[in-house]
Amino acid sequence: MARGINRLSAAQVKNAAPGSVVQDGGGLFLKKSQAGGRWFYRFQLNGKRRDMGLGSYPDMSLSDARKERSKWAACCER
């Protein structure tokens, strides 16, 4: 099965259970908590997996997190 990007909707993010991890594809995921959550971008650098924090949910919306992921993916792509 092919990996897609932009698989989530804003409603899915909002309704995700606290303690869960929801993935949007392309390395973007949200670790949901009681208070909100944190957006992360997962990528590889020099053969090692890295997780970069992008911002807090709901302060950073899904669309804003996607824009940040795209910015960093273009920057770090090799």
Secondary structure as UniProt FT lines:
FT   HELIX           10..15
FT   TURN            18..19
FT   STRAND          21..25
FT   TURN            26..27
FT   STRAND          28..32
FT   STRAND          37..45
FT   TURN            46..47
FT   STRAND          48..57
FT   TURN            58..59
FT   HELIX           62..76
//
